[in-house]
Amino acid sequence: MERIRSRHWYETADGAKRGYIEPSVLRELWFHTGTACNLNCDFCFEGSGPGDQRLGLVKLADVEPFIKEALLLDVEQFSFTGGEPFLAKDLVKILSLAAQHKPCLVLTNGTEALHKRIDELDVLLQAPYPVSFRVSLDSPVEHEHDEGRGEGNFQRALDGIRMLQRKGFSVSVARHMQADEDKAAVELAYRQLFNEYGIQADLALVAFPDFLPPGSVGGGPDISTSCMTQYHSAESRAGFMCAFSKMVVKQDGQMRVYACTLVDDDREYDLAGSLSEALETRISMKHHRCFSCFKYGSSCSEI
């Protein structure tokens, strides 16, 4: 039975039918490892920081049942985000289990939490499936990155990328996107930076707009059902992350399934306690971050 949600889940502010996505498959399952982070960035869309407990740190026993259920649903990849995943003490154990079955992706800021545990990752190189990492490097300009993340963290993130590559792991980089940017020029600046620091320069760059802090209002116009049919096809709607992925979080001590990685600050996107039940729920384009997906095709996924 569908849970009771607000009128805004179904209607826009002017009373039009709200746009939506029908989930079809579970290609990717995300685990939120917790909102605790070693950094305290004012732009963080999760509101993460040292000791933050909005979402709890996960343990192996928390995620194991969802890994098993996801495999029954033919999942293709397991991905992990935070907070900072390396603050979860069981992370390497969790990755060791997940990589027995499917490829894994881990998002990290690449700084002290990763550096302290880098040698623990050696065991993952022997796993049947690869574990890759995405390191946040907001700008190719040091002071621009450190302005948001703290002095010295540009250098630490570059060190983290080098550490991972030297171990033999595949690495991509998450960067900030500016509305009026020259994409080719920005990416060239990154490639030049990587060459200077002895980093393999052909790694993938994943660009994200400003998602705004948790609980923000606005970010774009309402998305109606007519918007979704006028500006998107059935094929492009299937490319929305909420159509093929879900995220599991630890909230108030309970493991819950959310629609995607960008909406865990709104409990209306808490779909269920199981993946199979969550896949039966139509996803409303109500969240302010939905407009980023609508306009830019934003996706945390790399599959």
C-alpha positions, 0 to 999 in steps of 0.5 A: 500500500502506498504511504500517505504523502503531501499534495506537493508529491502529486501536484505542482504549486499551480495545481498541475500534475507533478512530473514523475519517473517510473522505476524499471530496474535496479542496475545500481544500488548505493549505500550511504555510509553516514553523514559523518565527515572529516571535512566541514564544507559549507556547500555540502548538499548532505550537510556532512561534518565531523561527528554529524549523525543525521544519517548513521555510520553503517556496519557490515551487518546493516548492508549485507541483507541489501546486497543479497536482495540486490543480487536477486534483482540483478543489480549491476554495481554497488556504490558508496557515498557519504559523508566520508565513507572511510570513516565507517570502520567496516568499509573495507569489510563491506567492500570485500563482500560486495566485490565478491559479486559486482563492481564497486564505486566509492566516493571520497574526498581523498584526504586524511581518512583515506590516507590513514587506511590506504594500505587496508585496501590491498585486499580489494585488489584480489577481489573477483570484481573491481573496486574504483574510487571517485575523488572530489576535486572541486577546481583545478585551482588550489585556492578555489578548492581550498576555499570550500574544503579547507586549507591544504585539502587540494594537495591532500586530495591530489595525494589521495588520487596518486595513492589510489592509482599507485595501488592499481585502482581506477580513479575518477574525479568529481568537479564543480560545474559553473553555469557559464563555464568553458567545459573544454578549457576547464577539463584541459586545466585538470589534465594539465594539473594531473600531468604536473602531479604525476597522475594519469591524466585520462581519468574520467571527470564527472561535473556537478552543479550546485545542489544546495544544502539540505532542506533548501527550497527552489533551484528551478521551476516546478516539473509537471508531467507535460514537462517530462513528455515535452522535453524528455522521451521515454529513453531519456526518462529511463536515464534518470538515476531514480529510474535504475538506482536506489540508495540505502541509508541508516536513519534513526537506527533503521535501514531505509531505501530512498529514491536516489542519492540526492533526496535523503533530506526529504522523508517523502523519498523514504520508499520502503524497508526493502528494495523490491517494495521500493521499486514499486513506487513512482518517484515524484519530481518534487525535490529541488534537486530534481531540476538539476537532473531535468536540466543537466542530466545530472547523475551520480552514477558512472554506469 
